[in-house]
Amino acid sequence: MARPSAVSAEGGCTTPTSSSRRSDRFLRGLEQASRISFVSHVHPDPDSLGSMLGLAHLVESTLAKPTRLTCDGPISRAENRAMVELLQFDLEPVEELTWAEGEAVVMVDSQPNTGRHSLGMEMPLYAVIDHHDTPGDLEGVPFVDVRRKLGATCSLVTRYLMEQEIPLTKRVATALMYGIETEVSGSPRDAAPLDDSAMQFLFPLTDKDMLARIRNARLPESYYECILQALQNSFVYDRLMICWVNEMPHSEHAAEVCDFLMRFDQVDWVLVGGVCEDRLILSMRTTAPQAWAGELLRNVVGNMGRAGGHDRRAGGVIMLPSTAPSSIDDVQSELRRRLLRALRIEEQRGRRLMPLREMLQNLQS
Ligand SMILES: [Mn+2]
């Protein structure tokens, strides 16, 4: 299928007539579809979950077509699991998917061939709706709406719903709100005016009690164990802190630890690497302006694995050749060397965040 020339990856369509609205074009292309399935990146986050739910609501309300929401890999972060349970998401695991005749697939919050899907690419992909910098293979995709300046894909979905004047249920509004909130809550903020107008529109429609329960989801013991390991294995190199967690039972703890450490007032960059089974899970944050963290981490990781993300937040994964301590050590050393070079920090011995002597004294007392 050829890509219609009216749709561009970066926008640029400014004609204010209703027929040129992206939501109209998005829906028009689905008129013949027998069913619409929504897919997202591995370990779906609130932005991808909210986007799938919001778009399914849009499609059901306007076209009365059946929809499916899917799940690529486990959802592990406590808040994300609370969101799925409390808002009663019905998610089909991607490994069980088969495509019906005339089915259309809409990919949200990610792009094809970026290494962020375990799903093969033989799906009948109709649309890609995203806000990531990480460039994907968009060749031949009929409908593309990628807005790299936007804080959240949910803001774009909210815009579509506003354009089409679709009444929102509390459930849909709450999911979209939480999706945006999680993407724009960092400091400095990674948000655009469209994110703020979407939140203003959504807030009165949300279930505030539900939002509070999701935000304050209870945490497993392993979270605190990882925080302890992290404090014992954090090393400061100039304005960068690198932290190794060598026993990380759940991959989501890498980002949680990174969020926790990022508020340290002596650094502008934090990289967390957590060993989870045979993988090193990476999470990076920065407060530096125009940092292009996603791009930077992707270059640093290079052939060792895959990585990507946003201006100030990035993530990645490296498959460990072996889980022997010396092998993990080699991977970590190489990664540290590359990151120091990328940030133009002189090769040096890291200073421990918590001096060993103090740790030992604490254990003895
Ligand atoms: Mn997102």
Boltz pocket constraint, residues with backbone or C-beta under 6 A from the ligand:
constraints:
  - pocket:
      binder: B
      contacts: [[A, 47], [A, 48], [A, 109], [A, 131], [A, 151], [A, 152], [A, 153], [A, 183]]
      max_distance: 6.0
